Amino acid sequence: MTRPGTSVPLFLNGEGMRGGSVHHSIAEHPFLGAADTAPRYRFFSVGDRFPAMWAVDDGGACVPGELFDVPLEVIRDSFMAVEPPELELGVIELADGSAALAVVLRREVHARGTDLIDISERGGWRAYRGQPAVD
């Protein structure tokens, strides 16, 4: 059992990042820095509305994003409340081998395959959307 207020690393790769439309849900929590995933994921634009990661055994890419230190209660009560229903919480591997929580594509959404554009080689969500990096 975790103690109330226990924080965990939360990896963000879309509108939850600094400057994004849902960043407000975690904005008051410590920014730990830019981070990349291990090269174990494909990165999709879902209907050009939001990004989503999908773990693969072969042919994966690193996904760029940001890492925040966020209490589990905030992730449960505020952060997930503003995430699209096509996404769910998962544990991912970062480039340095550590683990973090992140939102990932639901299995049934991936199985449908509709509205998924593979943007794995596009340099991340901001680059795909033509948005500048936030310093």
C-alpha positions as CSV (number, residue, x, y, z in Angstrom):
1,M,0.0,0.0,0.0
2,T,1.3,3.5,-0.9
3,R,1.1,6.4,1.5
4,P,-1.1,9.3,0.5
5,G,0.9,11.9,-1.4
6,T,3.4,9.3,-2.8
7,S,4.8,10.7,-6.0
8,V,5.9,8.8,-9.1
9,P,7.5,9.8,-12.3
10,L,4.9,10.6,-15.0
11,F,6.0,10.7,-18.6
12,L,4.1,13.0,-20.9
13,N,4.3,13.1,-24.6
14,G,1.3,15.2,-25.8
15,E,-1.0,17.9,-24.5
16,G,0.0,17.2,-20.9
17,M,3.5,18.6,-21.6
18,R,4.4,22.2,-20.7
19,G,2.4,24.6,-22.9
20,G,-0.2,21.9,-23.8
21,S,-3.9,22.2,-23.4
22,V,-4.2,19.8,-20.5
23,H,-1.0,20.6,-18.7
24,H,-2.9,22.4,-16.0
25,S,-3.8,19.1,-14.5
26,I,-0.2,18.5,-13.3
27,A,1.4,22.0,-13.7
28,E,2.0,22.6,-10.0
29,H,4.1,19.4,-9.7
30,P,7.9,19.3,-10.2
31,F,9.2,19.2,-13.7
32,L,12.1,16.6,-13.8
33,G,13.2,17.4,-17.3
34,A,13.0,16.2,-20.9
35,A,13.1,12.5,-21.3
36,D,12.9,9.9,-24.0
37,T,11.5,6.4,-23.9
38,A,13.5,3.3,-24.6
39,P,13.2,2.4,-28.3
40,R,10.4,0.0,-27.6
41,Y,7.4,2.0,-28.8
42,R,5.5,3.1,-31.9
43,F,4.0,6.5,-31.6
44,F,0.7,7.4,-33.2
45,S,-1.5,10.4,-33.8
46,V,-5.0,9.3,-33.0
47,G,-7.3,11.1,-35.5
48,D,-4.9,14.1,-35.3
49,R,-6.4,14.8,-31.9
50,F,-3.8,13.4,-29.5
51,P,-0.8,11.1,-29.5
52,A,-0.5,7.6,-28.2
53,M,2.3,5.1,-27.6
54,W,2.1,1.4,-28.3
55,A,4.8,-1.1,-27.1
56,V,6.4,-3.4,-29.7
57,D,8.9,-6.2,-29.7
58,D,10.6,-5.1,-32.9
59,G,10.9,-1.9,-34.8
60,G,10.4,0.5,-31.9
61,A,11.5,4.1,-31.7
62,C,12.3,6.4,-28.8
63,V,9.5,8.8,-28.0
64,P,10.5,12.3,-26.7
65,G,8.6,13.8,-23.9
66,E,8.7,15.3,-20.4
67,L,8.9,13.8,-17.0
68,F,7.1,15.2,-13.9
69,D,7.0,14.0,-10.3
70,V,3.3,13.7,-9.6
71,P,1.3,12.2,-6.6
72,L,-0.6,9.1,-7.5
73,E,-3.8,10.7,-6.2
74,V,-3.4,13.6,-8.7
75,I,-2.8,11.1,-11.6
76,R,-6.0,9.2,-10.6
77,D,-8.2,12.2,-9.8
78,S,-7.0,15.0,-12.1
79,F,-4.7,13.8,-14.8
80,M,-6.6,10.8,-16.0
81,A,-9.9,12.7,-15.9
82,V,-8.7,14.9,-18.8
83,E,-7.2,12.1,-20.9
84,P,-9.1,10.7,-23.9
85,P,-11.0,7.4,-23.4
86,E,-8.8,5.7,-26.0
87,L,-5.9,5.9,-23.6
88,E,-5.1,4.1,-20.3
89,L,-2.4,4.3,-17.7
90,G,0.6,2.0,-18.2
91,V,4.2,1.5,-17.0
92,I,6.8,2.3,-19.7
93,E,10.6,2.1,-20.0
94,L,12.6,5.2,-20.3
95,A,15.9,5.5,-22.3
96,D,18.0,5.2,-19.1
97,G,16.3,1.9,-18.2
98,S,14.1,3.4,-15.5
99,A,10.3,3.0,-15.3
100,A,7.6,5.7,-15.4
101,L,3.9,5.9,-15.6
102,A,2.5,7.1,-18.9
103,V,-0.7,7.0,-20.9
104,V,-0.7,4.3,-23.6
105,L,-3.1,3.3,-26.3
106,R,-5.8,0.8,-25.3
107,R,-5.5,-2.6,-26.8
108,E,-9.0,-2.5,-28.5
109,V,-8.2,0.9,-30.1
110,H,-4.9,-0.4,-31.5
111,A,-6.7,-3.6,-32.8
112,R,-9.3,-1.4,-34.7
113,G,-6.4,0.5,-36.3
114,T,-8.7,3.2,-37.5
115,D,-7.6,6.9,-37.2
116,L,-4.0,5.8,-36.3
117,I,-1.2,7.6,-38.1
118,D,2.3,6.3,-37.2
119,I,4.4,9.4,-36.3
120,S,7.2,7.5,-34.7
121,E,9.9,9.0,-36.9
122,R,8.5,12.6,-36.8
123,G,10.3,13.8,-33.7
124,G,7.5,13.8,-31.2
125,W,4.1,15.4,-30.8
126,R,5.2,19.0,-30.9
127,A,7.3,18.4,-34.1
128,Y,4.5,16.6,-35.7
129,R,2.1,19.5,-34.9
130,G,4.6,22.1,-36.0
131,Q,4.8,23.5,-32.5
132,P,8.0,25.0,-31.0
133,A,9.7,23.3,-28.1
134,V,9.1,24.8,-24.6
135,D,12.2,25.8,-22.7
